[in-house]
Amino acid sequence: SIFESTTEAIGDAGEVRCAYQMGKGRPVTAKLAAYKTIFIAFMVTVLFSGIFLSLKDVLPPLLTTDPTIQGMLVELFPLIAVGNVAMNIGMVCWALVGAQNRYHLATSIAAVSSLLVTVPIGVMMSVWLRIDLQGLAFAVVTGDTLTATLLTVVLLMSDWEKLSIKIQAMVAAGSEEDSDDSSS
C-alpha cells in the first residue's frame, strides 16, 4: 500500500544517509540523521493513520457486502491505525540499526518478538479465549510495538562513535580488496 511504501522509503533513505555518515566517520551526523528519520516517519505514519481512520465508514463496504464483516472491520480500524504506527516505526528502526551494520541484531529482535510474543498471544486470543479478529490484530500490534520499542532502545543506547570506527575499518578493508582485485 502507499501508506507502508512511503514510510519504507523514508526508512531506506535514512538508512543510506546514516550508513554514509558512519562510513565517513561522522557518527554525530549519522545519529542526527537517524533521529530525524524516525521523527519524519512518525509524523507521516500518524498522518496516514489519521486518513485511514477517517475512511472507516467508507472502506468496509468496498471490501465486503457482508454487514457482519463490515462491522468487524469498522471495530478494527482504530487498532489497525495504532498497529500501523508501531509497524512502520519498527521498520524504520530496523533499517537504521542495519545502517549501523547490525542487521543480524535487528532481524533477531524482530524474529524473537514475533515468535515469543505475537504468535503466543495470537494463539491465546483465538484458541483459548475465542476472541475473533480483534484478538489476532491485538497480537500483531503487540508484537510490532515490542519490536519497535526494542529497536528504538538499541538505537538510543548505541555507541555511535565505536560503530562508526568499525564501519570505517570495514570500508577500508573492502577498498583494499577492491584495489587488489583490479591490479590482478
C-alpha positions in Angstrom: 0.0 0.0 0.0 1.0 3.6 -0.4 1.0 4.1 3.3 3.6 1.4 4.0 5.7 2.2 0.9 6.1 5.9 1.9 7.4 5.2 5.3 9.6 2.3 4.0 11.1 4.8 1.5 11.8 7.3 4.3 13.4 4.5 6.3 15.5 3.4 3.4 16.6 6.9 2.7 17.5 7.4 6.3 19.4 4.1 6.3 21.5 5.2 3.3 22.2 8.6 4.8 23.1 7.1 8.2 25.4 4.4 6.8 27.1 7.0 4.6 27.8 9.3 7.5 29.0 6.4 9.6 31.4 5.3 6.8 32.7 8.9 6.6 33.5 9.0 10.3 30.7 11.4 11.2 28.8 9.5 14.0 27.1 12.6 15.4 25.7 13.4 12.0 24.7 9.8 11.5 22.9 9.8 14.8 21.1 13.1 14.0 20.1 11.7 10.6 18.7 8.5 12.3 16.7 10.5 14.8 15.3 12.9 12.1 14.3 9.8 10.0 12.4 8.4 12.9 10.7 11.7 13.5 9.7 12.2 9.9 8.5 8.6 9.6 6.4 9.0 12.8 4.8 12.2 11.5 4.0 10.7 8.1 2.6 7.5 9.7 0.4 9.4 12.1 -0.9 11.4 9.2 -1.6 8.3 7.1 -3.2 6.6 10.1 -5.5 9.6 10.6 -6.5 9.4 6.9 -7.1 5.7 7.3 -9.3 6.3 10.4 -11.3 9.0 8.6 -12.2 6.3 6.0 -13.5 3.7 8.4 -17.1 4.1 7.2 -16.1 4.2 3.5 -13.7 1.3 3.1 -15.6 -1.7 4.7 -18.4 -1.6 2.1 -15.8 -1.6 -0.6 -14.2 -4.7 0.8 -17.3 -6.8 1.5 -21.0 -6.8 1.3 -21.5 -8.8 4.4 -22.7 -6.5 7.2 -21.2 -8.7 10.0 -17.7 -8.5 8.4 -18.2 -4.8 7.8 -18.9 -4.3 11.5 -15.8 -6.2 12.4 -13.7 -4.1 10.1 -15.1 -0.8 11.5 -14.3 -2.0 15.0 -10.7 -3.0 14.0 -9.8 0.3 12.3 -8.5 2.1 15.5 -6.4 -1.0 16.4 -5.1 -1.2 12.8 -4.2 2.5 12.9 -2.2 2.1 16.1 -0.6 -1.0 14.6 0.4 0.9 11.5 2.3 3.4 13.6 4.1 0.7 15.5 4.9 -1.4 12.4 6.2 1.5 10.4 8.4 2.8 13.2 9.7 -0.7 13.7 10.6 -1.0 10.0 12.4 2.4 10.1 14.3 1.5 13.2 15.2 -1.9 11.7 16.7 -0.1 8.7 18.6 2.3 10.9 20.0 -0.4 13.1 21.0 -2.1 9.9 22.8 1.1 8.8 25.0 0.5 11.9 25.9 -2.8 10.2 23.9 -4.7 12.8 21.3 -6.3 10.6 21.7 -9.6 12.4 20.7 -7.9 15.7 17.7 -6.1 14.2 16.4 -9.3 12.5 16.9 -11.3 15.6 14.9 -8.8 17.7 12.1 -8.9 15.1 12.1 -12.7 14.9 12.2 -13.2 18.6 9.4 -10.7 19.1 7.2 -12.4 16.6 7.9 -15.9 17.8 7.8 -15.2 21.6 5.1 -12.5 21.7 3.0 -12.3 18.5 2.4 -16.0 18.0 1.7 -16.9 21.6 -0.7 -14.0 22.1 -2.4 -14.8 18.8 -2.9 -18.5 19.8 -4.1 -17.5 23.2 -6.6 -15.0 21.9 -8.1 -17.1 19.2 -7.9 -20.7 20.6 -8.1 -20.3 24.4 -10.1 -17.0 24.8 -12.0 -17.4 21.5 -11.6 -13.8 20.6 -12.2 -13.2 16.9 -10.2 -11.0 14.5 -9.6 -8.3 17.2 -7.6 -10.8 19.2 -5.3 -11.6 16.2 -5.0 -7.9 15.4 -4.1 -7.2 19.0 -1.4 -9.9 18.9 0.2 -8.4 15.8 0.0 -4.8 17.2 1.6 -6.0 20.5 4.4 -7.8 18.6 5.1 -4.8 16.4 5.0 -2.4 19.3 7.6 -4.6 21.2 9.8 -4.8 18.1 9.6 -1.0 17.5 10.4 -0.3 21.2 13.3 -2.7 21.4 14.9 -1.4 18.2 14.4 2.2 19.3 16.2 1.3 22.6 19.0 -0.2 20.6 19.4 3.0 18.6 19.3 5.2 21.7 21.8 3.1 23.5 24.2 2.7 20.5 27.8 3.7 20.8 27.8 5.6 17.5 31.5 6.5 17.7 32.6 2.9 18.2 30.2 1.6 15.5 31.5 4.3 13.0 35.1 3.2 13.6 34.1 -0.4 12.9 32.3 0.6 9.7 35.3 2.7 8.6 37.6 -0.3 9.1 35.3 -2.5 7.0 35.2 0.2 4.3 39.0 0.4 4.3 39.4 -3.3 4.2 36.9 -3.5 1.3 38.6 -0.8 -0.7 42.0 -2.6 -0.2 40.4 -5.8 -1.6 38.9 -3.9 -4.5 42.3 -2.4 -5.4 43.9 -5.9 -5.2 41.2 -7.3 -7.5 41.7 -4.5 -10.0 45.5 -4.9 -10.1 45.4 -8.6 -10.9 
